[in-house]
Amino acid sequence: MKFIYNFRENISSIDEEIYTVYGIETWMLKQDKYYLVDYIPDVFFEYERAKKFVDLCNSLKISPIHLMDLIEDEFS
């Protein structure tokens, strides 16, 4: 099975302030079709940081089981 990571832009509000935040999607390729298997909302505030993280996950072919650990490591 092959997994692909992507980020999704969301608009969020905190105390009446509007923010753009980015969540991480995990897609699975099975029989030439992609299926969304996980979505972690509101991970990054910066577009470039979200893009860099997703690009790294894809280039290293990270297993989804490690995704939360990688996100935690990103902010520690």
Jmol script that loads the backbone (N, CA, C; Angstrom):
load data "model"
ATOM      1  N   MET A   1       0.829  -1.185   0.000  1.00  0.00           N
ATOM      2  CA  MET A   1       0.000   0.000   0.000  1.00  0.00           C
ATOM      3  C   MET A   1       0.876   1.252   0.000  1.00  0.00           C
ATOM      4  N   LYS A   2       0.415   2.230  -0.704  1.00  0.00           N
ATOM      5  CA  LYS A   2       1.140   3.499  -0.776  1.00  0.00           C
ATOM      6  C   LYS A   2       0.304   4.575  -0.105  1.00  0.00           C
ATOM      7  N   PHE A   3       0.982   5.437   0.665  1.00  0.00           N
ATOM      8  CA  PHE A   3       0.316   6.541   1.331  1.00  0.00           C
ATOM      9  C   PHE A   3       0.873   7.859   0.823  1.00  0.00           C
ATOM     10  N   ILE A   4      -0.005   8.820   0.652  1.00  0.00           N
ATOM     11  CA  ILE A   4       0.348  10.164   0.207  1.00  0.00           C
ATOM     12  C   ILE A   4      -0.178  11.141   1.249  1.00  0.00           C
ATOM     13  N   TYR A   5       0.624  12.152   1.541  1.00  0.00           N
ATOM     14  CA  TYR A   5       0.219  13.182   2.500  1.00  0.00           C
ATOM     15  C   TYR A   5      -0.028  14.489   1.773  1.00  0.00           C
ATOM     16  N   ASN A   6      -1.002  15.209   2.256  1.00  0.00           N
ATOM     17  CA  ASN A   6      -1.372  16.498   1.695  1.00  0.00           C
ATOM     18  C   ASN A   6      -1.763  17.399   2.855  1.00  0.00           C
ATOM     19  N   PHE A   7      -1.806  18.684   2.598  1.00  0.00           N
ATOM     20  CA  PHE A   7      -2.310  19.575   3.637  1.00  0.00           C
ATOM     21  C   PHE A   7      -3.552  20.278   3.133  1.00  0.00           C
ATOM     22  N   ARG A   8      -4.412  20.631   4.068  1.00  0.00           N
ATOM     23  CA  ARG A   8      -5.685  21.269   3.737  1.00  0.00           C
ATOM     24  C   ARG A   8      -5.770  22.591   4.494  1.00  0.00           C
ATOM     25  N   GLU A   9      -6.125  23.628   3.772  1.00  0.00           N
ATOM     26  CA  GLU A   9      -6.282  24.952   4.371  1.00  0.00           C
ATOM     27  C   GLU A   9      -7.676  25.086   4.973  1.00  0.00           C
ATOM     28  N   ASN A  10      -7.733  25.605   6.174  1.00  0.00           N
ATOM     29  CA  ASN A  10      -9.001  25.853   6.863  1.00  0.00           C
ATOM     30  C   ASN A  10      -8.993  27.260   7.434  1.00  0.00           C
ATOM     31  N   ILE A  11     -10.153  27.820   7.535  1.00  0.00           N
ATOM     32  CA  ILE A  11     -10.309  29.112   8.201  1.00  0.00           C
ATOM     33  C   ILE A  11     -10.859  28.824   9.588  1.00  0.00           C
ATOM     34  N   SER A  12     -10.214  29.376  10.594  1.00  0.00           N
ATOM     35  CA  SER A  12     -10.609  29.134  11.977  1.00  0.00           C
ATOM     36  C   SER A  12     -10.700  30.473  12.693  1.00  0.00           C
ATOM     37  N   SER A  13     -11.445  30.499  13.774  1.00  0.00           N
ATOM     38  CA  SER A  13     -11.525  31.742  14.547  1.00  0.00           C
ATOM     39  C   SER A  13     -11.306  31.445  16.024  1.00  0.00           C
ATOM     40  N   ILE A  14     -10.563  32.338  16.640  1.00  0.00           N
ATOM     41  CA  ILE A  14     -10.299  32.280  18.072  1.00  0.00           C
ATOM     42  C   ILE A  14     -10.542  33.676  18.619  1.00  0.00           C
ATOM     43  N   ASP A  15     -11.451  33.785  19.581  1.00  0.00           N
ATOM     44  CA  ASP A  15     -11.776  35.088  20.172  1.00  0.00           C
ATOM     45  C   ASP A  15     -12.098  36.134  19.106  1.00  0.00           C
ATOM     46  N   GLU A  16     -12.924  35.754  18.149  1.00  0.00           N
ATOM     47  CA  GLU A  16     -13.388  36.611  17.062  1.00  0.00           C
ATOM     48  C   GLU A  16     -12.288  37.028  16.081  1.00  0.00           C
ATOM     49  N   GLU A  17     -11.091  36.464  16.207  1.00  0.00           N
ATOM     50  CA  GLU A  17     -10.015  36.679  15.240  1.00  0.00           C
ATOM     51  C   GLU A  17     -10.061  35.525  14.235  1.00  0.00           C
ATOM     52  N   ILE A  18      -9.878  35.840  12.958  1.00  0.00           N
ATOM     53  CA  ILE A  18      -9.915  34.833  11.896  1.00  0.00           C
ATOM     54  C   ILE A  18      -8.472  34.456  11.546  1.00  0.00           C
ATOM     55  N   TYR A  19      -8.222  33.144  11.466  1.00  0.00           N
ATOM     56  CA  TYR A  19      -6.899  32.625  11.155  1.00  0.00           C
ATOM     57  C   TYR A  19      -7.002  31.596  10.043  1.00  0.00           C
ATOM     58  N   THR A  20      -5.937  31.483   9.262  1.00  0.00           N
ATOM     59  CA  THR A  20      -5.797  30.392   8.309  1.00  0.00           C
ATOM     60  C   THR A  20      -4.911  29.348   8.970  1.00  0.00           C
ATOM     61  N   VAL A  21      -5.399  28.125   9.018  1.00  0.00           N
ATOM     62  CA  VAL A  21      -4.638  27.021   9.593  1.00  0.00           C
ATOM     63  C   VAL A  21      -4.608  25.869   8.593  1.00  0.00           C
ATOM     64  N   TYR A  22      -3.643  24.982   8.778  1.00  0.00           N
ATOM     65  CA  TYR A  22      -3.446  23.881   7.845  1.00  0.00           C
ATOM     66  C   TYR A  22      -3.463  22.556   8.587  1.00  0.00           C
ATOM     67  N   GLY A  23      -4.272  21.637   8.103  1.00  0.00           N
ATOM     68  CA  GLY A  23      -4.325  20.287   8.638  1.00  0.00           C
ATOM     69  C   GLY A  23      -3.630  19.329   7.693  1.00  0.00           C
ATOM     70  N   ILE A  24      -3.375  18.127   8.186  1.00  0.00           N
ATOM     71  CA  ILE A  24      -2.668  17.117   7.408  1.00  0.00           C
ATOM     72  C   ILE A  24      -3.634  15.984   7.046  1.00  0.00           C
ATOM     73  N   GLU A  25      -3.666  15.656   5.763  1.00  0.00           N
ATOM     74  CA  GLU A  25      -4.475  14.547   5.259  1.00  0.00           C
ATOM     75  C   GLU A  25      -3.565  13.364   4.926  1.00  0.00           C
ATOM     76  N   THR A  26      -4.062  12.167   5.183  1.00  0.00           N
ATOM     77  CA  THR A  26      -3.382  10.941   4.764  1.00  0.00           C
ATOM     78  C   THR A  26      -4.283  10.231   3.762  1.00  0.00           C
ATOM     79  N   TRP A  27      -3.725   9.983   2.586  1.00  0.00           N
ATOM     80  CA  TRP A  27      -4.448   9.293   1.514  1.00  0.00           C
ATOM     81  C   TRP A  27      -3.778   7.955   1.242  1.00  0.00           C
ATOM     82  N   MET A  28      -4.582   6.947   0.970  1.00  0.00           N
ATOM     83  CA  MET A  28      -4.074   5.624   0.653  1.00  0.00           C
ATOM     84  C   MET A  28      -4.405   5.316  -0.807  1.00  0.00           C
ATOM     85  N   LEU A  29      -3.408   4.840  -1.522  1.00  0.00           N
ATOM     86  CA  LEU A  29      -3.606   4.394  -2.900  1.00  0.00           C
ATOM     87  C   LEU A  29      -3.866   2.891  -2.882  1.00  0.00           C
ATOM     88  N   LYS A  30      -5.044   2.535  -3.378  1.00  0.00           N
ATOM     89  CA  LYS A  30      -5.428   1.117  -3.426  1.00  0.00           C
ATOM     90  C   LYS A  30      -6.162   0.875  -4.733  1.00  0.00           C
ATOM     91  N   GLN A  31      -5.644  -0.036  -5.518  1.00  0.00           N
ATOM     92  CA  GLN A  31      -6.227  -0.392  -6.809  1.00  0.00           C
ATOM     93  C   GLN A  31      -6.464   0.854  -7.672  1.00  0.00           C
ATOM     94  N   ASP A  32      -5.435   1.675  -7.794  1.00  0.00           N
ATOM     95  CA  ASP A  32      -5.440   2.871  -8.633  1.00  0.00           C
ATOM     96  C   ASP A  32      -6.459   3.924  -8.209  1.00  0.00           C
ATOM     97  N   LYS A  33      -6.881   3.907  -6.958  1.00  0.00           N
ATOM     98  CA  LYS A  33      -7.816   4.903  -6.452  1.00  0.00           C
ATOM     99  C   LYS A  33      -7.335   5.375  -5.084  1.00  0.00           C
ATOM    100  N   TYR A  34      -7.456   6.686  -4.841  1.00  0.00           N
ATOM    101  CA  TYR A  34      -7.042   7.245  -3.559  1.00  0.00           C
ATOM    102  C   TYR A  34      -8.219   7.333  -2.604  1.00  0.00           C
ATOM    103  N   TYR A  35      -7.948   6.984  -1.342  1.00  0.00           N
ATOM    104  CA  TYR A  35      -8.956   7.046  -0.280  1.00  0.00           C
ATOM    105  C   TYR A  35      -8.396   7.864   0.880  1.00  0.00           C
ATOM    106  N   LEU A  36      -9.188   8.786   1.383  1.00  0.00           N
ATOM    107  CA  LEU A  36      -8.796   9.552   2.560  1.00  0.00           C
ATOM    108  C   LEU A  36      -8.933   8.641   3.772  1.00  0.00           C
ATOM    109  N   VAL A  37      -7.825   8.432   4.488  1.00  0.00           N
ATOM    110  CA  VAL A  37      -7.862   7.530   5.641  1.00  0.00           C
ATOM    111  C   VAL A  37      -7.710   8.260   6.972  1.00  0.00           C
ATOM    112  N   ASP A  38      -7.199   9.485   6.939  1.00  0.00           N
ATOM    113  CA  ASP A  38      -7.045  10.237   8.187  1.00  0.00           C
ATOM    114  C   ASP A  38      -6.935  11.721   7.877  1.00  0.00           C
ATOM    115  N   TYR A  39      -7.385  12.519   8.816  1.00  0.00           N
ATOM    116  CA  TYR A  39      -7.252  13.972   8.706  1.00  0.00           C
ATOM    117  C   TYR A  39      -6.998  14.520  10.100  1.00  0.00           C
ATOM    118  N   ILE A  40      -5.925  15.270  10.241  1.00  0.00           N
ATOM    119  CA  ILE A  40      -5.594  15.913  11.510  1.00  0.00           C
ATOM    120  C   ILE A  40      -5.716  17.414  11.277  1.00  0.00           C
ATOM    121  N   PRO A  41      -6.731  18.048  11.849  1.00  0.00           N
ATOM    122  CA  PRO A  41      -6.958  19.475  11.581  1.00  0.00           C
ATOM    123  C   PRO A  41      -6.034  20.377  12.395  1.00  0.00           C
ATOM    124  N   ASP A  42      -5.876  21.594  11.897  1.00  0.00           N
ATOM    125  CA  ASP A  42      -5.251  22.688  12.654  1.00  0.00           C
ATOM    126  C   ASP A  42      -3.876  22.342  13.218  1.00  0.00           C
ATOM    127  N   VAL A  43      -2.975  21.908  12.356  1.00  0.00           N
ATOM    128  CA  VAL A  43      -1.629  21.548  12.792  1.00  0.00           C
ATOM    129  C   VAL A  43      -0.675  22.734  12.657  1.00  0.00           C
ATOM    130  N   PHE A  44      -0.738  23.440  11.534  1.00  0.00           N
ATOM    131  CA  PHE A  44       0.203  24.530  11.252  1.00  0.00           C
ATOM    132  C   PHE A  44      -0.529  25.843  10.989  1.00  0.00           C
ATOM    133  N   PHE A  45       0.119  26.940  11.360  1.00  0.00           N
ATOM    134  CA  PHE A  45      -0.377  28.267  11.006  1.00  0.00           C
ATOM    135  C   PHE A  45       0.302  28.793   9.741  1.00  0.00           C
ATOM    136  N   GLU A  46       1.469  28.234   9.395  1.00  0.00           N
ATOM    137  CA  GLU A  46       2.239  28.745   8.263  1.00  0.00           C
ATOM    138  C   GLU A  46       2.156  27.793   7.069  1.00  0.00           C
ATOM    139  N   TYR A  47       1.819  28.341   5.911  1.00  0.00           N
ATOM    140  CA  TYR A  47       1.720  27.570   4.671  1.00  0.00           C
ATOM    141  C   TYR A  47       3.035  26.855   4.363  1.00  0.00           C
ATOM    142  N   GLU A  48       4.136  27.569   4.403  1.00  0.00           N
ATOM    143  CA  GLU A  48       5.435  26.989   4.033  1.00  0.00           C
ATOM    144  C   GLU A  48       5.824  25.850   4.961  1.00  0.00           C
ATOM    145  N   ARG A  49       5.521  25.989   6.229  1.00  0.00           N
ATOM    146  CA  ARG A  49       5.860  24.935   7.186  1.00  0.00           C
ATOM    147  C   ARG A  49       5.009  23.686   6.919  1.00  0.00           C
ATOM    148  N   ALA A  50       3.734  23.870   6.620  1.00  0.00           N
ATOM    149  CA  ALA A  50       2.860  22.739   6.297  1.00  0.00           C
ATOM    150  C   ALA A  50       3.337  22.042   5.025  1.00  0.00           C
ATOM    151  N   LYS A  51       3.676  22.828   4.012  1.00  0.00           N
ATOM    152  CA  LYS A  51       4.148  22.266   2.743  1.00  0.00           C
ATOM    153  C   LYS A  51       5.447  21.492   2.940  1.00  0.00           C
ATOM    154  N   LYS A  52       6.374  22.061   3.671  1.00  0.00           N
ATOM    155  CA  LYS A  52       7.659  21.405   3.923  1.00  0.00           C
ATOM    156  C   LYS A  52       7.453  20.086   4.681  1.00  0.00           C
ATOM    157  N   PHE A  53       6.581  20.085   5.661  1.00  0.00           N
ATOM    158  CA  PHE A  53       6.305  18.880   6.451  1.00  0.00           C
ATOM    159  C   PHE A  53       5.717  17.776   5.566  1.00  0.00           C
ATOM    160  N   VAL A  54       4.723  18.121   4.770  1.00  0.00           N
ATOM    161  CA  VAL A  54       4.079  17.148   3.884  1.00  0.00           C
ATOM    162  C   VAL A  54       5.065  16.631   2.836  1.00  0.00           C
ATOM    163  N   ASP A  55       5.857  17.517   2.275  1.00  0.00           N
ATOM    164  CA  ASP A  55       6.860  17.096   1.291  1.00  0.00           C
ATOM    165  C   ASP A  55       7.848  16.102   1.907  1.00  0.00           C
ATOM    166  N   LEU A  56       8.253  16.359   3.146  1.00  0.00           N
ATOM    167  CA  LEU A  56       9.175  15.461   3.830  1.00  0.00           C
ATOM    168  C   LEU A  56       8.528  14.098   4.081  1.00  0.00           C
ATOM    169  N   CYS A  57       7.295  14.099   4.551  1.00  0.00           N
ATOM    170  CA  CYS A  57       6.580  12.828   4.781  1.00  0.00           C
ATOM    171  C   CYS A  57       6.467  12.026   3.496  1.00  0.00           C
ATOM    172  N   ASN A  58       6.158  12.695   2.400  1.00  0.00           N
ATOM    173  CA  ASN A  58       6.030  12.000   1.112  1.00  0.00           C
ATOM    174  C   ASN A  58       7.370  11.492   0.602  1.00  0.00           C
ATOM    175  N   SER A  59       8.409  12.292   0.725  1.00  0.00           N
ATOM    176  CA  SER A  59       9.708  11.869   0.195  1.00  0.00           C
ATOM    177  C   SER A  59      10.300  10.716   1.003  1.00  0.00           C
ATOM    178  N   LEU A  60      10.012  10.685   2.309  1.00  0.00           N
ATOM    179  CA  LEU A  60      10.519   9.604   3.159  1.00  0.00           C
ATOM    180  C   LEU A  60       9.577   8.397   3.211  1.00  0.00           C
ATOM    181  N   LYS A  61       8.412   8.535   2.569  1.00  0.00           N
ATOM    182  CA  LYS A  61       7.412   7.457   2.530  1.00  0.00           C
ATOM    183  C   LYS A  61       7.046   6.995   3.950  1.00  0.00           C
ATOM    184  N   ILE A  62       6.684   7.965   4.768  1.00  0.00           N
ATOM    185  CA  ILE A  62       6.352   7.717   6.167  1.00  0.00           C
ATOM    186  C   ILE A  62       5.085   6.871   6.275  1.00  0.00           C
ATOM    187  N   SER A  63       5.097   5.924   7.174  1.00  0.00           N
ATOM    188  CA  SER A  63       3.900   5.141   7.469  1.00  0.00           C
ATOM    189  C   SER A  63       2.959   5.997   8.324  1.00  0.00           C
ATOM    190  N   PRO A  64       1.655   5.920   8.078  1.00  0.00           N
ATOM    191  CA  PRO A  64       0.703   6.719   8.862  1.00  0.00           C
ATOM    192  C   PRO A  64       0.765   6.461  10.367  1.00  0.00           C
ATOM    193  N   ILE A  65       1.240   5.306  10.741  1.00  0.00           N
ATOM    194  CA  ILE A  65       1.326   4.998  12.165  1.00  0.00           C
ATOM    195  C   ILE A  65       2.294   5.948  12.893  1.00  0.00           C
ATOM    196  N   HIS A  66       3.211   6.550  12.152  1.00  0.00           N
ATOM    197  CA  HIS A  66       4.208   7.445  12.742  1.00  0.00           C
ATOM    198  C   HIS A  66       3.852   8.926  12.621  1.00  0.00           C
ATOM    199  N   LEU A  67       2.760   9.246  11.978  1.00  0.00           N
ATOM    200  CA  LEU A  67       2.439  10.641  11.685  1.00  0.00           C
ATOM    201  C   LEU A  67       2.295  11.500  12.941  1.00  0.00           C
ATOM    202  N   MET A  68       1.570  11.030  13.933  1.00  0.00           N
ATOM    203  CA  MET A  68       1.397  11.832  15.153  1.00  0.00           C
ATOM    204  C   MET A  68       2.731  12.059  15.860  1.00  0.00           C
ATOM    205  N   ASP A  69       3.597  11.054  15.860  1.00  0.00           N
ATOM    206  CA  ASP A  69       4.921  11.232  16.460  1.00  0.00           C
ATOM    207  C   ASP A  69       5.717  12.297  15.726  1.00  0.00           C
ATOM    208  N   LEU A  70       5.629  12.303  14.411  1.00  0.00           N
ATOM    209  CA  LEU A  70       6.352  13.303  13.617  1.00  0.00           C
ATOM    210  C   LEU A  70       5.808  14.710  13.866  1.00  0.00           C
ATOM    211  N   ILE A  71       4.496  14.818  14.000  1.00  0.00           N
ATOM    212  CA  ILE A  71       3.904  16.123  14.297  1.00  0.00           C
ATOM    213  C   ILE A  71       4.365  16.599  15.676  1.00  0.00           C
ATOM    214  N   GLU A  72       4.353  15.718  16.653  1.00  0.00           N
ATOM    215  CA  GLU A  72       4.830  16.076  17.995  1.00  0.00           C
ATOM    216  C   GLU A  72       6.295  16.493  17.950  1.00  0.00           C
ATOM    217  N   ASP A  73       7.113  15.765  17.205  1.00  0.00           N
ATOM    218  CA  ASP A  73       8.540  16.108  17.075  1.00  0.00           C
ATOM    219  C   ASP A  73       8.726  17.475  16.410  1.00  0.00           C
ATOM    220  N   GLU A  74       7.862  17.795  15.481  1.00  0.00           N
ATOM    221  CA  GLU A  74       7.941  19.083  14.768  1.00  0.00           C
ATOM    222  C   GLU A  74       7.796  20.259  15.737  1.00  0.00           C
ATOM    223  N   PHE A  75       7.046  20.072  16.801  1.00  0.00           N
ATOM    224  CA  PHE A  75       6.788  21.166  17.730  1.00  0.00           C
ATOM    225  C   PHE A  75       7.529  21.031  19.057  1.00  0.00           C
ATOM    226  N   SER A  76       8.416  20.052  19.164  1.00  0.00           N
ATOM    227  CA  SER A  76       9.150  19.917  20.424  1.00  0.00           C
ATOM    228  C   SER A  76      10.536  20.519  20.338  1.00  0.00           C
TER     229      SER A  76
END
end "model"
wireframe off; spacefill off
backbone 0.3
color backbone group
